[in-house]
Amino acid sequence: MPILKISTVLNTSPEMRQRLIQRLTDVVTEEMNVPPQTVNILIEHVDATCWGVAGNDLTEFVNKRG
């Protein structure tokens, strides 16, 4: 049972999430030769202050890079 997990700080609309779920399911079923019923897609929104990069939360990291 393939499980794909996407973590993002981007706000995604319900339509975008549905497109992602469908397209990723299509790819996995084709490439792994598994039925679509076995494919699980998890889309997780993470607040930028809870995402760390180079010792800083993502907000600080982006601000430092300019």
Number of C-alpha atoms within 10 A of each C-alpha: 10 14 11 14 11 10 11 14 14 11 11 13 9 9 9 11 15 12 12 15 17 13 12 16 23 15 12 19 17 12 9 9 9 15 13 16 9 12 17 15 16 12 14 13 13 13 14 16 12 12 16 13 12 8 9 14 15 18 15 16 16 12 8 9 6 6
